[in-house]
């Protein structure tokens, strides 16, 4: 079964740091791009960051650029998000998501997400 | 990286069709065919429904279809069913390895 399990969330004070992890199983992790997407309470989805299978493509939302760093360890089938200088507006449920590739069209797997975890909650508050 | 614009709500009766719009700019929706749609039921993770403007992943009913004209993409749900009631989000590639979501549309089946 294809599965993504996020961990590392919690309550943290403004200005502090937190590192999220995403453990992947059931698929060849190093074949796919991976993303972090967050959803503030009662709000919509916000793409946070993405990374291609080999790290050759990395992107960040303007709202987190310079504060968050995405990384992956293909040997451990894991994706990470290092979050520094946290703000109240970073409070959200953080999802890890796997890139989707249509092998027939040959398009990149970076643009879509077909498997999502259940998310880990980050609360930034004093 | 401004969020794509979606109507906050849409509705239709069972069996009817409903279309949800997603308006971006010439730097995202208008410039790339990398538009996707996600369905999210309350308390659940999103599900990919449409990718590359109008393609359906395996297992998604053909009642769901997508299109694009200029800077606006659309999702049409035909033959509405009770289980289609959910939040729907569009997404587009915005260049420079960035993705952007729409604000979401709550679809109500009357």
Interface residues (C-beta under 8 A of the other chain):
Chain A: X35 X37 X44 X45 X46 X47 X50 X57 X58 X59 X60 X61 X62 X95 X100 X102 X105 X107 X110 X111 X112 X113 X114 X116 X117 X118 X119
Chain B: X1 X3 X34 X36 X38 X40 X45 X46 X47 X48 X51 X52 X55 X57 X87 X89 X91 X93 X96 X97 X98 X99 X100 X101 X102 X103 X104
